[in-house]
Amino acid sequence: MFHNIGVPELLIVLVLVLIFFGVGKLPEVGKALGGAVRGFREGQSGKDTRSSEGPADPSGKPEG
């Protein structure tokens, strides 16, 4: 897909990201991007990270 991307292109992208976000925001951006990629991969593999208690009561009425 990205067969023609080399070191010069990656450096240009890095400089643009540094200009756009600034050095202070890079850790936050990286964390958010990593979380998004992790969620995407879990969604693709079919893993469910929610609790295994089963679906909630659709009526919305509390038990008791």
C-alpha positions as CSV (number, residue, x, y, z in Angstrom):
1,M,0.0,0.0,0.0
2,F,2.7,2.5,1.0
3,H,5.5,1.1,-1.1
4,N,7.0,4.5,-2.0
5,I,7.4,5.9,1.5
6,G,11.0,6.4,2.4
7,V,13.1,8.2,5.0
8,P,12.7,11.7,3.5
9,E,8.9,11.4,3.5
10,L,8.8,10.1,7.1
11,L,11.0,13.0,8.2
12,I,8.7,15.5,6.5
13,V,5.7,13.9,8.2
14,L,7.5,14.0,11.6
15,V,8.4,17.7,11.2
16,L,4.8,18.5,10.2
17,V,3.5,16.7,13.3
18,L,6.0,18.5,15.5
19,I,4.9,21.9,14.1
20,F,1.2,21.0,14.3
21,F,1.0,19.5,17.8
22,G,4.2,20.8,19.4
23,V,6.7,18.8,21.5
24,G,4.6,18.9,24.7
25,K,1.5,17.2,23.1
26,L,3.4,14.4,21.4
27,P,3.1,11.9,24.3
28,E,-0.7,12.6,24.5
29,V,-1.1,12.1,20.8
30,G,0.9,8.9,20.8
31,K,-1.1,7.5,23.7
32,A,-4.4,8.3,22.0
33,L,-3.2,6.9,18.7
34,G,-2.0,3.7,20.4
35,G,-5.3,3.3,22.2
36,A,-7.1,3.7,18.9
37,V,-5.0,1.1,17.1
38,R,-5.4,-1.3,20.1
39,G,-9.1,-0.9,20.0
40,F,-9.2,-1.4,16.2
41,R,-7.1,-4.6,16.5
42,E,-9.3,-5.9,19.2
43,G,-12.4,-5.2,17.2
44,Q,-10.9,-6.9,14.2
45,S,-10.0,-10.0,16.2
46,G,-13.4,-10.2,17.8
47,K,-12.1,-9.9,21.3
48,D,-14.5,-8.4,23.8
49,T,-12.9,-6.4,26.6
50,R,-16.2,-5.7,28.3
51,S,-17.2,-7.7,31.4
52,S,-18.7,-11.1,30.9
53,E,-21.7,-10.5,33.1
54,G,-24.0,-10.7,30.1
55,P,-26.2,-8.0,28.6
56,A,-27.9,-5.5,30.8
57,D,-31.7,-5.6,31.3
58,P,-33.2,-3.8,28.3
59,S,-36.2,-2.7,30.3
60,G,-34.1,-0.4,32.5
61,K,-36.0,-1.5,35.6
62,P,-33.8,-2.2,38.7
63,E,-34.0,-5.7,40.2
64,G,-35.6,-6.0,43.5
